[in-house]
Amino acid sequence: FLGAAAGGIIEGIKPKFHSIDTINILQQALSLLAGALMIVMGLKLLRVFSIRPLKRFNGFGGNLMVQALSRLVASQHRATPLALGVFNGFLPCPLIYAFLAQSAATGSAASGALTMFSLGLGTFPAMLFMGWIGTKLTFKFRHLGVQFAGFMILMFGIITIARAFVPIGSMKHMG
């Protein structure tokens, strides 16, 4: 839903711009934003710096969200895991924000939805595996896994920023 909304917004405003250069600049800016968010997340996982969590999650309905999440976690309903998964998409996460920016950069609701679906599909097996393996490994090996993830996210961020300057379609003509 979020990917379709992000791509659909850009798709909706495209006709209002008469210049393809304006759209390209907007898509480049969104790629830069997505890449920058991934780089920040990668550096945070590599412990280059830390971001302090907010002491209180106030404003913009934060208290209401905390109350709703508390009730949801306590629920025994069969749909609770699905609801928690949907709610997870709205939590502050640089990787989700980066993929939302990438979804918007596609300029299409369908491509935006596919981008977010790909994120979910790509991370689902890894999340299951990491949850399982995390119970089996020592702290040292879990820490190495986090560092590897940070490195990979950092690399994807650099590639995403590079795409803002050298579109993927033109790369095949470079070699």
C-alpha angles and dihedrals in degrees: 000000000000093000092049091048093049094047092041093055091056091043089052095052096044094086090054090062116072095193124073086205090066091053091047091051091050091049090048090051091051091049089051090050092048092048093046092052091050091049091051091050092047092049090047091053089048087053093237085139138349133232115215114227118239112267091219128022096220133150130039091052093305096145091049090051092050091051092048092048091049091054091045094052091050092050120108094200118130091236093056096099091051092048091049090051092052091046089051089067090065097049118104106269124150092212093055091046090049091052091046089055089048089049090053090047090060088068092216134092092218094048091044091053090047091051092054091042088053090052090052094044092046096047099040097077091041092050092050092046094046091049091052097040091045089067091052103044131076121247091258093059093043088053091052089052091054090049091050090050090049091052093049093048089048090053092048089050091053091048091049091052090047089054088061089064102030112033113219092240092061094049092077089062093053099073 
